[in-house]
Amino acid sequence: MKFNTKTIHGGQHDVDPAYGSVMPPIYQTSTYAQSTPGGHKGFEYSRSGNPTRAALERAFASIENGKHGLAFASGLAAIDAVIKLLKPGDEVISTNDLYGGTYRLFTKVFEQFGVKFHFIGMENADNVEKYVNDNTRLIWVETPTNPMMNIIDIKACAAVAQKHDLLLAVDNTFATPYLQQPLDLGADIVMHSATKYLGGHSDVVMGALVVNDDDLAEKLYFIQNASGAVCGPQDSFLVLRGLKTLHVRMQRHCENGKAIAEYLLDHPKIEKVYWPGFESHPNHAIARDQMRDFGGMISFVTKGNNYDEAVRIVENLKIFTLAESLGGVESLAGHPASMTHASIPKEEREKTGVVDALIRLSVGIEDVKDLIEDLEQAIG
Ligand SMILES: *Cc1c(COP(=O)(O)O)cnc(C)c1O
């Protein structure tokens, strides 16, 4: 089955044996009647499993070309489950330009349980192997990165992971499986904040993991059930519905993203535009190799690097909504220095490029002329 068919039909055969409903029913139940102790029809308690969630988990596996999907209450709950595969003393090599919540989970929660994290620049994959030692268990990759839109070579990281018998996990939230499929590139675990493009409508918070290996799936399923950060059936239904248009939405996100990136690049008041589709992007060749297209996430800096001017621009936008998050049908704008990265000291954030005037756009699927007019009036 091709990708554009999988988004609609992947894992969705025979979802309602009772009435043949085309969409899986929302099984809003916590438990299931048993005919005799242990005699049930595959589900016994909704933390352990729920038919609506199971339909979604099969869909996740299908679109990522994996065998096993797992759905969680949030993206962070999915990451939490991955790190719980580790033990005190284990070490993780992680991308340094990382989603802020992931960084917080690693440093503020898991470091106190004795897991050690190395945050490094991975734009040059040779750098990764330097940090491998006897305690290393996991390489954590986010690509494209947030908000600097760096690109990391997944195949090269997979080669390091294989050589040293490590797990490679890829946060595929920004790219989605429409643009890149990390399992096919050698990753062991794909992770998503399904809150973003997979859900696609800014109406649900959810996380996902997809793996191929049966043993790894069993360990993660054990953690999912034992820790209990599962998503409910209503939310599972919403994301199943969102997935069905993922490919058409992504196509438009990419088209609009390209038009806006090019508009910004030509703008006299703009100093720099970060978007992996430009040939001048340092890892454009890797992006072209591992991604089908370049997506709708763009960051840019205005000339003079003025904090107040950047704030004024995001406040003046009318169609772009000033908000955290990304990946919905509607365009959003954010100012990392005062929003997502406000808790990081200025010198620290500026080291990774998060300067005062950096603005991040999640380009939606509205008419691109309206979006460009909106940017035009706000930038002035
Ligand atoms: C939002 C996000 C997360 C966290 O997901 P939640 O659903 O908010 O818990 C992780 N990684 C990336 C890249 C994200 O954008």
The ligand as an SDF file (V2000), in Angstrom:
LIG
                    3D

 15 15  0  0  0  0  0  0  0  0999 V2000
    5.3700   19.3420   21.0110 C   0  0  0  0  0  0  0  0  0  0  0  0
    6.5790   18.5360   20.8480 C   0  0  0  0  0  0  0  0  0  0  0  0
    6.9110   17.5370   21.7670 C   0  0  0  0  0  0  0  0  0  0  0  0
    6.0900   17.2640   23.0090 C   0  0  0  0  0  0  0  0  0  0  0  0
    4.8200   16.7850   22.6910 O   0  0  0  0  0  0  0  0  0  0  0  0
    3.5040   17.0510   23.5870 P   0  0  0  0  0  0  0  0  0  0  0  0
    2.4370   16.3930   22.8200 O   0  0  0  0  0  0  0  0  0  0  0  0
    3.3660   18.5350   23.7220 O   0  0  0  0  0  0  0  0  0  0  0  0
    3.7720   16.4080   24.9190 O   0  0  0  0  0  0  0  0  0  0  0  0
    8.0520   16.7780   21.5200 C   0  0  0  0  0  0  0  0  0  0  0  0
    8.8420   17.0100   20.4470 N   0  0  0  0  0  0  0  0  0  0  0  0
    8.5560   17.9820   19.5570 C   0  0  0  0  0  0  0  0  0  0  0  0
    9.4530   18.1780   18.3770 C   0  0  0  0  0  0  0  0  0  0  0  0
    7.4210   18.7740   19.7170 C   0  0  0  0  0  0  0  0  0  0  0  0
    7.1570   19.7430   18.8240 O   0  0  0  0  0  0  0  0  0  0  0  0
  1  2  1  0
  2  3  1  0
  2 14  2  0
  3  4  1  0
  3 10  2  0
  4  5  1  0
  5  6  1  0
  6  7  2  0
  6  8  1  0
  6  9  1  0
 10 11  1  0
 11 12  2  0
 12 13  1  0
 12 14  1  0
 14 15  1  0
M  END
$$$$
